[in-house]
Structure formats: C-alpha cells, structure tokens
Amino acid sequence: MPYRKFRRGGKYCMQNKETGKTYCYTSAAARIKGMKMHEAFKHGWVPTRLGSAIWKKGV
C-alpha cells in the first residue's frame, strides 16, 4: 500500500501518498486494524449486524 506511517501527538497516523488523505488512530494496533478495514471497505466489504462479512463485488 502506498502509505506513509508517522505519529502525530499521541496518535498513530498513515497518509495515502496518492490522495494525500491521512488516517489517524489511537494506537499502533488500531492503525493496523483501521487500515485493514479501510482497504476492505474500498474493495466492497460491507459489515453486517452479526459481524459476518458479505462481499458485494467479490474479491
């Protein structure tokens, strides 16, 4: 992924080099989880109330 990792204050951030968007999380683990979620949403993943994943477009 074209991301740059850095810390801003007490938060862990990642910046997308292509779009310039920055995502910040409270911990390093949350940053990793958050980026995985972000990538999943980008590829069509939709969360359900049961916590299972439904793919709209396929992988």
C-alpha positions in Angstrom: 0.0 0.0 0.0 1.3 3.5 -0.8 1.1 4.7 2.8 3.5 6.7 4.9 3.4 5.9 8.6 4.0 8.5 11.2 2.9 9.7 14.7 1.0 12.9 15.4 0.9 13.8 19.1 -0.3 10.6 20.8 -1.9 9.2 17.7 -0.5 6.8 15.1 -1.2 8.0 11.5 -0.9 6.9 8.0 -1.0 9.1 4.9 -2.0 7.9 1.5 0.7 9.2 -0.8 -1.6 9.1 -3.8 -4.6 11.0 -2.4 -2.9 12.9 0.4 -5.6 11.7 2.9 -4.5 11.0 6.4 -6.0 8.4 8.8 -5.2 8.6 12.5 -5.7 6.0 15.2 -5.2 5.9 19.0 -2.6 3.0 18.9 -0.3 1.2 16.5 -2.6 -1.9 16.7 -5.7 0.3 15.9 -3.8 1.8 13.0 -3.1 -1.6 11.5 -6.7 -2.8 12.1 -8.1 0.5 10.8 -6.1 0.3 7.5 -7.2 -3.3 7.0 -10.8 -2.1 7.4 -10.2 0.8 5.1 -8.8 -1.5 2.4 -11.7 -3.9 2.9 -14.3 -1.1 2.5 -12.5 0.2 -0.6 -12.9 -3.3 -2.2 -16.6 -3.6 -1.4 -16.8 -5.2 2.0 -20.0 -4.4 3.9 -20.3 -5.1 7.7 -23.5 -6.7 9.0 -25.0 -6.7 12.4 -23.9 -10.2 13.0 -20.3 -9.3 12.4 -20.0 -11.5 9.3 -18.7 -10.2 6.0 -20.7 -10.0 2.8 -18.8 -9.2 -0.4 -20.7 -7.2 -2.9 -18.2 -7.3 -5.8 -16.2 -10.4 -4.9 -12.6 -10.4 -4.0 
